[in-house]
Amino acid sequence: MNILAIGAHPDDIEIGCGGTLIRAARAGHDIYLYVITHGEVGGDPEQRMKELFMAANYITAKKLWLDNFPDARLAVNAELIYHIESIITKCNPNLILTHSRHDPHHDHRAVSLSTIESARRVPNILAYENPTSIRFNPQVYLDISQVVEDKLSLIRAFSSQNHRAYTTKRAIKGLAEYRALQSRNHLVSHAEAFEVVKVMFDEDFSLLKTPTMTNLPKNMKYDVSKILEIPLERNEVAVKE
């Protein structure tokens, strides 16, 4: 299965669904990452790009794309929608993981709403949780008990953000423990939670596959050729303890 995770800033994806992506990659699924901004408002953009590269390698993502929209100034518009759709066309995902549309952070909300429109032909979309999510309403839980320590290592890749309370071990594990408790499954000690945007099942009750997409029609007004595809080194040790 092809899984595309979309985030407004470096570390959004990893904090929201890093455990899920690690589990999925180890199960043989292809992981694609698309980050909309360099996160320059929250730190040095060059360093944040290097951290993102290390994190993608740690996940063993198949591809990483980094766009160049301005941090803290995202809005739902035709350009953002077109850029997201161009990435969807490149990797033909069966499942998309994106921000919650209820997130009060305007960048996160803009990415969520733009993703929903861009992914109108994708049958399965889930929204992950970020620290800014205050009206998050989870309906799906995924057990990350066996990879929670790996998720902590993944978050440590973002060393420029380690002063933030929500990147601490206590915050990451505490939320995962709380979501596991909500799942009411006593065998699960840590979980990541998701809101359902859209889920469709096939005849055998597996997730419905996305139909093969043709190339996105060219729009001369929006140049997607400048979206940076960062080469990954799957065997590189991404995070040193």
N, C-alpha and C positions, 0 to 999 in steps of 0.2 A: 504494500500500500504506500502511496505517496502522501506524505503529511507536510503541509506548508504552515509554518508558524510566522505570524506577522507581528511586528512590534514598532511602536513609535520611536523608541530610544534603545541604545545598547543597554542591556540587562533586563529590559521589560519581559522579554520572552523567557529568559532563564529563571527569573523570579516567579513568573506566573505559571510556567508549565515545564520547567527544566527537568523535573523528575520523570514526567510523562515522556518527554522526548528521549531521555536516556534509555528508559525501558523499551520504547518503541524501536529505537535504533538497534538495541541488543537483540530484539526479537526479529530483526531482519528487514524492518521497514525503512524506506528512504525518507530522510528528513531534509527539508529545505527551509532556509531561514531568509526572511526579508525584513530589513530594518530601514525605516523611513528617513531618520535623521542621524547625524553624527553625535547628537547629544551634547552639543557645544555649550549649552547653557549650564549643564551640570558638571563640566570639567573640560580638560584639554581634549579636543576632538581626535588628535592623532593617537593619544594614549587610549582613548575609548575605543578607537578602531582596532588597536592591537589587542585590547582585552576581548573584544568581540570575536576576533580571529581565534584567540586561544580557546574561548568558550565553544565556538563552533567545532573546533577540532576535538575538544573534550567530549562533546555530544556525538562525534563522528557523523556530522551532517554531510550530506552529499554535496550541497551547494549553499553558498552564502552570498546574498545580494545586499549591497548597502547603497541607499539612495542619498540624495543631497538636499532634501527639503529643509527649510529653516526650523530649528528647534524652537518650541514654545509658540510657533505661529501657524500650526496646522489648522486647516479648515476643510470641511466637506466641499469639494469642488471637482470640476471635470478633470483637471490635471491629475490630482491625487487618485481619483477613481481609475483613470486611464493607466497610470503607472502600476497600480496594484493589479489591474486586469492583465497587463503585459507580463507580469511575473506569473500569474495564474496560468496563462497560456504556455509559458515556458516549461512548467513542471507538472501540469495537469493533475492537481491534487485530488485525492479521494476525500481528504479531510483537511479543513482549515481551522487553525487555532488563532484567535485574535483577541483584541481587547473587548471588555464589556461595554456595551452601549450605555450602561448606567454609571460608568466611571466619571467622577466629577472633573478629572483632569481633561482639559479641552483637547489636548493632543491625542490622548488615548481614545476619547469619544469620537473624534474626527476619523481616526484610523478604523475604529469599529464600524461606524456607519458607512464609510467609504468601502470597506471590505464587503459588507453585506450587499451593496449594490454591484460591486465588481464581480462578486462570486455568485451571481444569480443562477449560473448553470452548474454550480458545485452543490451536490446534494447534502453534504454534511459540514456544518459549521458549529464549532463550540467556542465559547468565550471564556478566557482564563481570568484569574484574579490577580490584581496588583495591590500593593499596600494602600493606594489611594482609593480603592473601591470601598464605598461606604453603603451602597445599596445592592451589594452583590447577592444574587439569589440562586445558589447552587442547586442543580438537579442531577448532575452526574459526578461521581467520585471515582478516582483511579488510585489504586493502591501503589504507593511509592515506598512502602516499608523497607524493601530490600535495597533501595537506591537512595535513601534520604541522605546518607553520608556523602554519596557521590554528588547529590545536588548541592550540598554545602561546599564541596570542592569546586563545583562549577561556579557558584556565586563568588568564591574567593578569587576567581580569575579577574573579577572587576575590582582590582585593588584601589582604584581611584574613588570608589564609592563606599569603601569599608567604614567610613565615618558615619554613614547613615544608619539610623536605628533599624530600619527594615531589612538591612542586609546581615544583621547579626545572626549568629547561630540560634540564639534564643527566639528571635522573631520568626525565622524560617521554620524551625522545628515546632515551635509553639503553634503556629497556624496550621501546619500539617497534622499535628496531633488533634487539634480542634476539629478539623475537617474529617479526620478518621472517626472521631467520636460521633460526629453528625451522621456518618454513614451507617451507624448502628451495627457494624460488623466487628465483633470482638476479636477477629483474627487480624484486623488491619490496625497497625499502630500509627501510620502516617499516610496521608492522602492529599492529592491535589483535587480541587473542585472546579467544576465548569458549569456555566449556564448554557442551555441549549438554544441556539439560534435556529438551527434546522437540522433534522436527522431523517434520512430516508433509508428504508430497508429493501433489499432485493428479495426474490422469491424464496431463497433459502434462509432469510432473516439475517444475512450478513449485511454490512453497510453497502448501500448502492454505490457502484463505481461511477466516477465522473465520465461522461462521454468524451471521446477524443476531441480536443479543441484544435481548430485550425489557427493559423497565424492571425494575430490581431490586426485589423485593418489599420493602415498607416494614418496617423493624424499629424500633419506637418506642424501643427501648433504646439504639440507636446513631444519633446525629444526624449525618448526612453533609452537612447543609445548611451547616455551618460550614467546610467545606473551601473555601479561598479560591481562586477562579479569577482569576489575575492577567492583566489585559488587556495584550497585547503590541503593540508598534509595530514592525512588520516592517521598516520602512525606517530605523529609528534606527541610528546608528553605535554599536555596543555598547561597543567597546573602543578606547581611544585609545592609540596606541603611544608 
